[in-house]
């Protein structure tokens, strides 16, 4: 939650206490420079021993609760028919309202199964915005296309629009008219839109999209990996929901989806995921493929200990304080950067604080990957690992040509119940220092590029050796740390 101090300043208050801690350290500048050079200027390739704050992602790095750890000790660790799975199924029914559920090892496994079963060559999948693995799984079906049907406002990094994650209803109707409903594999809504800066959609928009799908007999798929954050923001921003609980909003959102899937690594703070529905026919189309790619029906690629912890996390994620813990920190982070003139995505969303690399480094063309350069530069001057969400995160076209991203963002994720205000203040200070010295940062070029999802394994190098120059100035002005 967020409270106002006596001086009028608003700060997020952590509604938990730390009972177990993990030691971290701040490596010196020379060590950070060596590490990023060895990593090919790709923060995914950094080792944790070389990090101070790890803001790469909020996936799989959240702090579990005492009740989740306790559940892992009481598990029914059976290969088939485990009662732990049925406890999880009960949690899904109570929280999300779905009768049928299967576990998968994480969100991209759900994307794989859904795309395999429902998408075929020549199909299209309209979405409010793509996610990297989602798009790849759709395209790997052999020719299906992922179409982004967003409002124009979505690509404005500086905005007051509270729901930049909305799908444009008229554009969806145009897609259906152009391709024919038989070529629309399904319609996908993502809560919240990761690559747009964690921006939510409104309940009204979800209702409109559902009505269009219903009229044309189309399947509506909801990616609920960040559903509790989307619900929390609906509660804050959408008229008529200010007095609803997060639990009530989540269940209403789920009521409009024919198929729901999620990565449990985010909201439920556990490695794993699930697919759920109230449509038995759809469930029975998916279920036979589960043992082929994941595991038996009552564990689905997860350990039973993780299933037990996810059942608890499913119930905890709709608690108001849990749903808002990262969002309130993100809002504070974004507002602190705005105060000092740093170009950052607004309004604050779920998932992370996002720097606008195009505005931060306007002298670097997209062909030289400004978001990747900013991500690497931030690590050099701070020891903070963030993530590139720009052109490096895109795939080349079939002819091998670069496809430039709509946005060039550097994402600083805030895992749930992990970091404090002092960590955020440190990040704000180093980002401000880097902004004042931004002309020291230049572009990157690939020296190794895998054929798919290159942002994971790709290696780059700094043009004109700018990393060393930046490190020298940083050491001179700030010191070894």
Wavefront OBJ file of the C-alpha trace (Angstrom):
o trace
v 0.000 0.000 0.000
v 0.965 3.653 -0.259
v 0.652 6.231 2.537
v 1.198 9.967 2.908
v 3.787 11.171 5.385
v 3.251 14.197 7.604
v 5.245 16.306 5.114
v 2.787 15.357 2.360
v 5.148 13.021 0.545
v 3.647 9.701 -0.561
v 5.695 6.517 -0.222
v 4.943 2.806 -0.619
v 4.884 0.836 2.636
v 5.876 -2.831 2.537
v 3.074 -4.814 4.220
v 5.416 -7.620 5.218
v 8.528 -8.075 7.301
v 11.793 -9.741 6.294
v 12.500 -12.925 8.267
v 15.111 -14.353 5.918
v 17.697 -12.325 4.005
v 20.195 -12.934 1.220
v 23.506 -11.081 1.241
v 24.315 -8.925 -1.785
v 27.400 -6.897 -2.639
v 28.289 -4.037 -4.977
v 31.129 -5.085 -7.315
v 33.642 -2.342 -8.269
v 33.429 -0.624 -11.646
v 36.346 -2.541 -13.182
v 34.710 -5.856 -12.306
v 31.419 -4.706 -13.812
v 33.118 -3.587 -17.028
v 34.922 -6.908 -17.392
v 31.690 -8.799 -16.689
v 29.603 -6.953 -19.298
v 32.348 -7.344 -21.923
v 32.523 -11.089 -21.270
v 28.710 -11.207 -21.418
v 28.718 -9.650 -24.890
v 26.909 -6.548 -23.599
v 23.909 -8.789 -22.937
v 22.669 -8.600 -19.344
v 21.111 -12.074 -19.664
v 24.664 -13.425 -19.860
v 25.825 -11.826 -16.598
v 26.537 -13.983 -13.550
v 24.803 -13.084 -10.305
v 28.160 -12.733 -8.522
v 28.716 -9.625 -10.662
v 25.385 -7.982 -9.737
v 24.275 -5.584 -7.033
v 20.534 -5.329 -7.736
v 18.910 -7.815 -10.112
v 16.044 -6.034 -11.868
v 16.192 -8.174 -14.997
v 12.737 -9.645 -14.425
v 9.965 -10.280 -11.931
v 9.655 -13.878 -13.156
v 10.739 -16.613 -10.768
v 12.608 -14.227 -8.460
v 9.858 -13.121 -6.080
v 9.909 -13.774 -2.347
v 7.564 -16.589 -1.302
v 5.510 -16.310 1.872
v 5.870 -18.336 5.071
v 2.601 -20.097 4.226
v 3.952 -21.135 0.832
v 7.068 -22.655 2.368
v 4.915 -24.449 4.926
v 2.720 -25.893 2.150
v 5.808 -27.305 0.424
v 6.520 -29.407 3.513
v 3.013 -30.897 3.639
v 2.942 -31.969 -0.001
v 1.502 -35.231 -1.359
v 4.446 -36.058 -3.612
v 2.825 -38.600 -5.962
v 3.396 -38.931 -9.709
v -0.311 -39.488 -10.442
v -3.442 -38.564 -8.546
v -1.723 -36.340 -5.970
v -4.149 -34.641 -3.601
v -1.881 -31.594 -3.784
v -3.018 -31.088 -7.380
v -6.671 -31.237 -6.326
v -5.984 -28.630 -3.633
v -4.531 -26.466 -6.375
v -7.604 -27.108 -8.561
v -9.804 -25.964 -5.676
v -7.792 -22.738 -5.399
v -8.196 -22.114 -9.144
v -11.954 -22.637 -8.875
v -12.252 -20.369 -5.833
v -10.017 -17.545 -7.106
v -10.417 -17.657 -10.892
v -13.768 -19.438 -11.202
v -12.621 -22.234 -13.549
v -13.687 -25.894 -13.302
v -10.947 -27.400 -15.476
v -7.224 -26.812 -14.977
v -3.884 -28.333 -15.912
v -0.418 -27.368 -14.721
v 2.478 -26.551 -17.028
v 6.089 -25.822 -16.136
v 5.747 -22.098 -16.969
v 3.859 -19.617 -19.131
v 5.594 -20.337 -22.421
v 4.630 -24.009 -22.074
v 0.991 -22.896 -21.990
v 1.595 -20.721 -25.069
v 3.097 -23.715 -26.851
v 0.140 -25.998 -26.145
v -2.502 -23.389 -26.995
v -0.775 -22.439 -30.256
v -0.223 -26.075 -31.222
v -3.864 -27.030 -30.690
v -5.698 -23.975 -31.984
v -3.418 -22.232 -34.531
v -2.605 -23.552 -37.994
v -0.684 -22.208 -41.006
v -2.407 -19.173 -42.508
v -4.214 -18.256 -39.274
v -3.942 -14.961 -37.444
v -3.945 -14.292 -33.699
v -5.007 -10.739 -32.814
v -3.565 -9.535 -29.503
v -3.453 -6.278 -27.563
v 0.344 -6.605 -27.865
v 2.693 -9.487 -28.412
v 5.079 -11.006 -25.915
v 8.356 -12.440 -27.202
v 7.708 -16.124 -26.522
v 4.019 -15.834 -27.423
v 4.829 -14.556 -30.888
v 7.452 -17.233 -31.507
v 5.115 -20.064 -30.484
v 2.367 -18.719 -32.747
v 4.751 -18.435 -35.693
v 6.293 -21.864 -35.061
v 2.935 -23.445 -35.913
v 4.083 -23.103 -39.507
v 2.787 -19.793 -40.720
v 0.294 -18.293 -38.270
v 0.709 -14.550 -37.714
v 0.563 -12.562 -34.479
v -1.308 -9.291 -35.115
v -1.099 -6.385 -32.656
v -4.459 -4.627 -32.360
v -3.650 -1.836 -29.927
v -4.877 1.734 -29.540
v -2.605 4.387 -31.044
v -2.083 5.837 -27.565
v -0.280 2.635 -26.568
v 2.960 3.688 -28.277
v 3.144 7.089 -26.554
v 5.610 6.604 -23.739
v 4.554 9.864 -22.044
v 0.819 9.653 -21.498
v -1.986 10.050 -18.987
v -4.108 7.315 -20.571
v -4.804 4.882 -17.711
v -5.390 1.861 -19.978
v -2.805 1.789 -22.742
v -3.113 -1.997 -22.791
v -6.586 -1.856 -24.352
v -7.280 -3.633 -27.631
v -8.864 -1.467 -30.325
v -12.349 -2.984 -30.948
v -12.728 -1.479 -34.420
v -9.336 -2.754 -35.535
v -10.326 -6.227 -34.305
v -13.519 -6.072 -36.356
v -11.464 -5.022 -39.373
v -9.139 -8.022 -38.919
v -12.086 -10.406 -38.729
v -13.599 -8.866 -41.862
v -10.294 -9.003 -43.746
v -9.268 -12.579 -42.895
v -12.633 -14.172 -42.120
v -13.486 -15.618 -38.732
v -12.364 -19.090 -39.817
v -8.793 -17.746 -40.109
v -8.748 -16.198 -36.637
v -7.276 -18.932 -34.447
v -8.146 -17.080 -31.252
v -8.017 -13.584 -29.785
v -5.459 -12.954 -27.039
v -5.568 -10.341 -24.280
v -2.487 -9.891 -22.082
v -2.722 -8.544 -18.556
v -0.646 -6.413 -18.286
v 1.058 -5.723 -21.635
v 4.701 -6.511 -20.919
v 6.339 -4.890 -23.951
v 4.250 -1.714 -23.699
v 5.628 -0.990 -20.242
v 3.320 -3.159 -18.142
v 0.226 -1.219 -19.174
v -3.213 -2.595 -18.148
v -6.465 -2.943 -20.054
v -9.815 -1.860 -18.636
v -12.709 -4.106 -17.716
v -14.892 -2.217 -20.175
v -12.448 -2.986 -22.978
v -12.315 -6.670 -22.023
v -16.120 -6.783 -22.138
v -16.157 -5.177 -25.597
v -13.587 -7.628 -26.949
v -15.503 -10.546 -25.441
v -18.720 -9.397 -27.119
v -16.998 -9.217 -30.526
v -15.569 -12.713 -30.014
v -18.989 -14.023 -28.991
v -20.683 -12.518 -32.046
v -18.184 -14.227 -34.359
v -17.767 -17.503 -32.479
v -14.119 -16.823 -31.609
v -12.096 -18.080 -28.642
v -10.918 -15.385 -26.229
v -7.630 -16.310 -24.530
v -6.487 -14.367 -21.475
v -2.803 -14.297 -20.502
v -3.209 -13.718 -16.774
v 0.442 -13.809 -15.765
v -0.018 -10.353 -14.215
v -3.745 -10.499 -13.647
v -3.664 -9.304 -10.039
v -1.693 -6.188 -11.041
v -4.161 -5.494 -13.860
v -7.025 -5.926 -11.383
v -5.327 -3.624 -8.863
v -4.963 -0.911 -11.530
v -8.597 -1.356 -12.610
v -9.562 -0.802 -8.967
v -7.507 2.396 -8.895
v -8.397 3.790 -12.314
v -11.763 2.521 -13.608
v -15.013 4.065 -12.470
v -17.322 1.598 -10.755
v -14.538 -0.648 -9.460
v -13.071 1.533 -6.726
v -15.059 -0.314 -4.056
v -14.545 -3.801 -5.486
v -11.962 -6.152 -4.024
v -9.060 -7.358 -6.134
v -10.503 -10.867 -5.778
v -13.860 -9.752 -7.207
v -12.196 -7.958 -10.124
v -9.963 -10.942 -10.943
v -12.901 -13.321 -10.993
v -14.901 -10.998 -13.239
v -11.979 -10.691 -15.664
v -11.695 -14.472 -15.834
v -15.426 -14.848 -16.486
v -14.975 -13.272 -19.932
v -12.166 -15.583 -21.085
v -12.743 -18.930 -22.795
v -9.189 -20.022 -21.991
v -6.989 -18.610 -19.244
v -3.287 -19.260 -18.854
v -0.560 -17.838 -16.678
v 3.036 -18.064 -15.648
v 2.995 -18.747 -11.931
v 6.490 -17.273 -11.670
v 4.989 -13.789 -11.361
v 1.740 -13.356 -9.398
v 1.912 -16.627 -7.452
v 5.695 -16.335 -6.891
v 6.354 -19.983 -7.828
v 8.058 -21.716 -10.743
v 5.208 -23.111 -12.820
v 2.034 -22.183 -14.624
v -1.395 -23.378 -15.649
v -4.139 -23.419 -18.285
v -7.751 -23.198 -17.104
v -11.231 -23.025 -18.634
v -14.903 -23.723 -18.039
v -15.290 -25.143 -21.540
v -14.912 -28.938 -21.362
v -14.579 -29.288 -25.136
v -11.646 -26.856 -25.279
v -10.038 -28.527 -22.271
v -10.276 -31.962 -23.856
v -8.552 -30.696 -26.999
v -5.599 -29.494 -24.929
v -5.315 -32.215 -22.312
v -3.982 -35.116 -24.469
v -0.910 -33.067 -25.380
v 0.026 -32.351 -21.768
v 1.805 -35.682 -21.074
v 3.633 -35.416 -24.397
v 5.306 -32.072 -23.691
v 4.958 -31.451 -19.949
v 4.010 -34.331 -17.660
v 1.108 -36.330 -16.272
v -2.233 -34.607 -15.750
v -1.787 -34.067 -12.015
v 1.624 -32.391 -12.103
v 2.124 -31.058 -15.641
v 5.857 -30.391 -15.566
v 5.940 -28.989 -12.026
v 7.134 -30.649 -8.847
v 4.318 -31.273 -6.365
v 6.086 -28.946 -3.937
v 5.732 -26.151 -6.455
v 2.095 -27.049 -7.084
v 1.448 -26.805 -3.329
v 3.137 -23.418 -3.070
v 1.288 -22.190 -6.171
v -2.064 -23.131 -4.614
v -1.252 -20.864 -1.665
v 0.129 -18.163 -3.973
v -3.061 -18.271 -6.052
v -5.076 -17.272 -2.987
v -2.510 -14.740 -1.753
v -2.203 -12.913 -5.088
v -5.686 -11.385 -4.770
v -4.948 -9.886 -1.358
v -4.912 -6.097 -1.795
v -1.489 -5.616 -0.205
v 0.091 -8.425 -2.222
v -1.484 -7.300 -5.517
v -0.239 -3.758 -5.007
v 3.187 -4.343 -3.430
v 5.173 -4.057 -6.674
v 2.826 -1.520 -8.282
v 3.226 1.001 -5.481
v 7.015 0.669 -5.624
v 6.929 1.081 -9.413
v 4.801 4.219 -9.075
v 7.266 5.672 -6.582
v 10.205 4.769 -8.857
v 8.589 6.335 -11.939
v 7.543 9.498 -10.132
v 11.021 9.990 -8.649
v 12.535 9.774 -12.132
v 9.912 12.114 -13.588
v 10.791 14.697 -10.939
v 14.321 14.894 -12.331
v 13.347 14.918 -15.996
v 14.271 11.343 -16.889
v 12.278 10.008 -19.907
v 10.226 7.171 -18.458
v 7.029 5.358 -19.483
v 3.897 6.861 -17.962
v 1.504 6.248 -16.409
v 3.277 3.749 -14.116
v 2.090 0.221 -14.826
v 2.663 -3.245 -13.491
v 5.871 -5.267 -13.735
v 8.580 -2.592 -13.889
v 9.831 0.938 -14.328
v 10.655 1.482 -18.014
v 13.158 4.014 -19.342
v 12.491 5.405 -22.839
v 15.825 4.685 -24.526
v 14.983 6.650 -27.681
v 14.624 9.829 -25.639
v 17.383 8.945 -23.174
v 19.892 8.285 -25.988
v 18.507 10.185 -29.004
v 21.918 10.155 -30.722
v 21.855 6.350 -31.132
v 19.878 5.051 -34.156
v 17.682 1.974 -33.754
v 20.065 0.044 -35.980
v 22.610 0.356 -33.135
v 20.186 -0.814 -30.434
v 19.708 2.125 -28.041
v 17.743 0.082 -25.468
v 20.489 -2.525 -25.364
v 23.144 0.175 -25.022
v 21.258 1.879 -22.190
v 20.758 -1.438 -20.393
v 24.487 -2.188 -20.561
v 25.478 1.368 -19.599
v 23.229 1.301 -16.551
v 24.878 -1.897 -15.382
v 28.365 -0.422 -15.786
v 27.581 2.658 -13.669
v 25.440 0.963 -11.020
v 25.738 -2.831 -10.911
v 21.987 -2.985 -11.606
v 20.908 -5.627 -14.109
v 17.937 -4.484 -16.173
v 16.518 -5.878 -19.424
v 16.462 -4.629 -22.998
v 12.947 -4.426 -24.388
v 13.469 -2.985 -27.856
v 14.799 -4.087 -31.238
v 17.129 -6.728 -29.773
v 13.991 -8.384 -28.392
v 12.494 -8.550 -31.895
v 13.037 -11.270 -34.508
v 14.440 -10.593 -37.957
v 12.078 -11.045 -40.890
v 12.197 -14.107 -43.173
v 14.797 -12.366 -45.363
v 17.063 -11.667 -42.422
v 16.339 -7.943 -42.290
v 16.107 -6.087 -39.002
v 12.601 -5.414 -37.690
v 12.668 -2.281 -35.564
v 10.638 -2.320 -32.351
v 7.796 0.129 -31.814
v 9.391 1.123 -28.519
v 12.965 1.058 -27.231
v 12.707 0.426 -23.508
v 15.071 -0.455 -20.702
v 13.060 -2.385 -18.122
v 13.852 -2.298 -14.416
v 11.625 -4.970 -12.914
v 10.691 -4.953 -9.232
v 10.201 -8.494 -7.928
v 7.526 -8.816 -5.271
v 8.636 -8.382 -1.653
v 12.344 -8.209 -2.550
v 13.655 -4.614 -2.724
v 13.235 -1.564 -0.500
v 12.963 2.190 -0.978
v 16.718 2.592 -0.399
v 17.406 0.305 -3.365
v 15.061 2.389 -5.531
v 16.719 5.627 -4.376
v 20.114 4.207 -5.315
v 18.804 3.313 -8.775
v 17.329 6.806 -9.220
v 20.676 8.379 -8.312
v 22.688 6.285 -10.772
v 20.151 6.740 -13.584
v 20.348 10.505 -13.065
v 24.147 10.406 -13.196
v 24.030 8.355 -16.384
v 21.540 10.752 -17.974
v 23.942 13.667 -17.361
v 26.699 11.655 -19.057
v 24.555 10.049 -21.767
v 26.729 11.338 -24.602
v 29.400 8.871 -23.469
v 27.117 6.006 -24.479
v 27.172 4.841 -28.086
v 25.646 1.940 -29.981
v 26.149 -1.817 -30.147
v 26.607 -4.348 -32.917
v 25.972 -8.097 -32.939
v 28.953 -10.432 -33.031
v 26.892 -13.594 -32.417
v 23.198 -13.953 -33.171
v 21.126 -17.128 -32.602
v 18.250 -17.874 -35.021
v 15.468 -17.287 -32.487
v 14.940 -15.265 -29.263
v 18.312 -13.637 -29.750
v 18.009 -11.470 -26.644
v 18.704 -14.547 -24.498
v 21.951 -15.792 -26.100
v 23.110 -13.025 -28.453
v 26.511 -11.390 -28.019
v 27.275 -7.768 -28.926
v 30.158 -5.345 -28.635
v 30.354 -1.637 -27.922
v 31.066 0.633 -30.888
v 34.218 2.717 -30.388
v 34.829 0.913 -27.091
v 32.471 3.304 -25.278
v 32.021 0.943 -22.317
v 35.594 1.505 -21.157
v 35.295 5.281 -21.503
v 32.090 5.291 -19.466
v 33.643 3.115 -16.763
v 36.659 5.428 -16.461
v 34.516 8.543 -16.021
v 32.233 6.731 -13.577
v 35.192 5.620 -11.459
v 36.696 9.116 -11.500
v 33.485 10.926 -10.517
v 31.684 8.389 -8.303
v 34.481 6.116 -7.143
v 35.044 2.368 -7.346
v 31.418 1.677 -6.426
l 1 2 3 4 5 6 7 8 9 10 11 12 13 14 15 16 17 18 19 20 21 22 23 24 25 26 27 28 29 30 31 32 33 34 35 36 37 38 39 40 41 42 43 44 45 46 47 48 49 50 51 52 53 54 55 56 57 58 59 60 61 62 63 64 65 66 67 68 69 70 71 72 73 74 75 76 77 78 79 80 81 82 83 84 85 86 87 88 89 90 91 92 93 94 95 96 97 98 99 100 101 102 103 104 105 106 107 108 109 110 111 112 113 114 115 116 117 118 119 120 121 122 123 124 125 126 127 128 129 130 131 132 133 134 135 136 137 138 139 140 141 142 143 144 145 146 147 148 149 150 151 152 153 154 155 156 157 158 159 160 161 162 163 164 165 166 167 168 169 170 171 172 173 174 175 176 177 178 179 180 181 182 183 184 185 186 187 188 189 190 191 192 193 194 195 196 197 198 199 200 201 202 203 204 205 206 207 208 209 210 211 212 213 214 215 216 217 218 219 220 221 222 223 224 225 226 227 228 229 230 231 232 233 234 235 236 237 238 239 240 241 242 243 244 245 246 247 248 249 250 251 252 253 254 255 256 257 258 259 260 261 262 263 264 265 266 267 268 269 270 271 272 273 274 275 276 277 278 279 280 281 282 283 284 285 286 287 288 289 290 291 292 293 294 295 296 297 298 299 300 301 302 303 304 305 306 307 308 309 310 311 312 313 314 315 316 317 318 319 320 321 322 323 324 325 326 327 328 329 330 331 332 333 334 335 336 337 338 339 340 341 342 343 344 345 346 347 348 349 350 351 352 353 354 355 356 357 358 359 360 361 362 363 364 365 366 367 368 369 370 371 372 373 374 375 376 377 378 379 380 381 382 383 384 385 386 387 388 389 390 391 392 393 394 395 396 397 398 399 400 401 402 403 404 405 406 407 408 409 410 411 412 413 414 415 416 417 418 419 420 421 422 423 424 425 426 427 428 429 430 431 432 433 434 435 436 437 438 439 440 441 442 443 444 445 446 447 448 449 450 451 452 453 454 455 456 457 458 459 460 461 462 463 464 465 466 467 468 469 470 471 472 473 474 475 476 477 478 479 480 481
